[in-house]
Amino acid sequence: MAKEVIIFCDESGNTGPNNLDPEQLFFVIAGWIVPEIKLRSGEKIIRAIKARFCPKAKEISFSNFKSKAKGVECTTELWNELERIDCIPLYAFTLKPFFVHSIKIKLFLNPHFNDMLEKPLDFNEEAEIARKLYDWLPFEPLELFAEWLRNPYGSDLIKILEQVINYLRFNMGSEIWEMLYGAMLYLKRNLDQVQREYYLNRRKNTVNIAILVGFLQMVEHFCRNEDSVLSNMALDKITSFEEDYNELLEEFHENEDFEIQFPNGSVYYTSLPNIEKLIFKESQECPMIQAADCLAGALSYILKKISRNAVLSTQEKDLTALYCERLLYPEPKTALSVLPTLTYSQLLEAATGPNSPHPVF
């Protein structure tokens, strides 16, 4: 008999269309898969932990901890106690500047916008090219493309692409420039069409929307493969994005349902029948969303420290190991990272020490 579950989610680092905010380089969406019969037990655990760590606060929130060490300790205890009653952590995250390169690949190396490509790249090919562009290109073309995504009529997309092509051709000697040249040919004929299409969908061309898709895919995969029925999926109330998130889900509901298998073994579902709707709740009224806040906030905090080469405390390393363990679980897939190779390696090394044998995703 299928078990009924509820998912509670929150975000960290959501800057909307500003994908290059230096103070918010990472975007995280995280939550808890809660068996419905364990909901009251989970809420009781969270209230007890709140009474110990922040008794005077209206709610538990990682950002409200003046002592981040205390926030990490609180998050670790929440993790251990909620897992003990069969709740499962679920999270997806990315380095936003790196993800901008991924969006660039999806635009320029899409057969729809490229005269020289006959078929789309697979997941591994896209990821590998995005990593190369992130490692090789200077910051300026990244900044210009991120600005174009915010306002397709405010920047010259052809000049941005020319800058990328010339740098790759004359500085890196990479064949990628030849692939991108096909997009240049297309843009010179159809720039108005591309600008119009991206302008109409500019709010959807943000990192938070793209990572939400990956998060929803994990939820759908969990329901299909773990004999679970999702009765509700609740997010922290984010007024400016409620409409966008529900429109995204509606688009999936309109699609025919079939699976796309990628060479790396991952699956993409064209429809999400197990996720009927997204509901939005005030975090003060929902202890499980507060637990999701800590899960997202602590991960964002750790990622920032790692990216700055800061030394993690023993407690921070232990929590990082919990996050990384889920990344390495083959099934059920409940963690997703979209990171450049170096950042991913730094994350694993922080949890496991140098020379880790773990593969890079």
KEVOMI-912318 format. One record per residue (C-alpha): residue in one letter; x, y, z. Coordinates in steps of 0.5 Angstrom, whole numbers, plus 500, padded with zeros to 3 digits. Example, Ala and Ser with C-alpha at 12.3 -4.5 7.8 and 13.67 -1.06 7.14 Angstrom:
BEGIN
a525491516s527498514
This chain:
BEGIN
m500500500a503507498k505511504e502519504v508524504i508531505i514536503f516542506c521547503d525553503e530557499s536561501g540566496n534567492t536574488g531573482p534575476n540578479n544572478l551575480d550578487p557577490e553577497q549571494l553567490f549560491f542558491v539553495i532550495a531545501g526541504w523535508i519529506v515527512p511521512e504524514i503519520k509522523l508530522r505531529s512527531g516532527e513538529k514536536i521535535i522542532r518545538a523542543i529544539k527551538a525551546r533549547f536553542c532560541p526560546k525567545a524567538k518567534e521561529i527557528s531561522f538559520s539567519n537569525f543565529k548571531s552565532k553561526a556555530k549555534g546555528v550549525e549545532c541546531t541544524t545538525e540536531l534537527w537533521n538527526e532527530l527528524e531522520r530518526i522518525d523517517c523524515i528525509p532531507l531533500y535539497a538542490f543548490t548551485l553556484k549562480p555565476f556557474f549556472v549562468h554559463s549553463i543557461k548560455i550553453k542551453l541558448f547558444l548550443n540549442p539546435h533551435f538557435n544554432d545553424m550548425l547543430e542537428k541534435p541537442l547536447d546531452f546532460n554530460e556534454e552541456a555540463e562539461i562545456a559549462r565547466k570549461l567556460y567557467d574556468w576559461l572565460p574572464f568575468e566580463p562576458l559572464e557579467l554582460f550575458a547575465e545582464w542580457l538575461r535580465n533585460p534582453y533589449g538592454s545589451d547587444l547579444i551578438k557582441i557578447l557572443e563575438q567576445v566569447i568566440n574570439y576569446l575561445r578561438f585565439n586564447m584557448g584554441s578550443e573547438i567550442w568556438e566553432m560550435l558557438y559560431g552556428a549560434m552567431l549565424y542564427l542570431k544575425r538573422n533572428l535576433d529580434q525573435v530571440q530577444r522577444e522570446y527571452y524578454l517574455n520569459r525573462r522571469k523564468n530565466t533565473v537560477n531559482i526557477a531552473i533549480l526549482v525544476g531540478f528539485l521538483q524532478m527529484v520529488e517526482h522521482f521519489c514519488r514514482n520509485e518509493d511507493s509514496v503519494l504526495s499529499n501536499m508540497a508547502l513552501d515558505k511564503i515568497t509573494s513575488f515568486e508564488e505566481d511564477y512557481n505555480e505557472l511553472l508547475e502548470e506548464f508541466h501539467e500540460n505536457e504528455d507524460f514520458e521519461i527522458q533517460f540521460p547517459n549519466g543515468s538520470v531521468y527527466y520527467t516531462s510531466l509531474p503528475n505527483i505534484e498537484k500544486l504548491i502551497f505557500k505558508e508563513s514560516q512562523e505558523c509551520p515548524m517544518i518550514q522552519a526546519a527547511d529554513c535551517l537546512a537551506g541556510a546552513l548549507s548556504y553558509i557552509l558553501k560560502k565558507i568553502s568558496r572563500n577557502a575558510v577553515l571549517s570547524t569540526q561541527e561544520k565538517d560533520l554537517t558538511a559530511l551529512y550533506c555530501e553523503r546524500l549527494l553520493y546516494p544513488e537512490p533515492k536521489t534526494a540531493l542535486s548540485v550544479l557546481p564547477t569541478l573545483t567547487y564540488s571537489q572543495l565541498l567533498e574535501a571539506a567533508t572527507g579530507p584531501n584525496s577523496p576517491h569520490p567522483v565529481f558530479
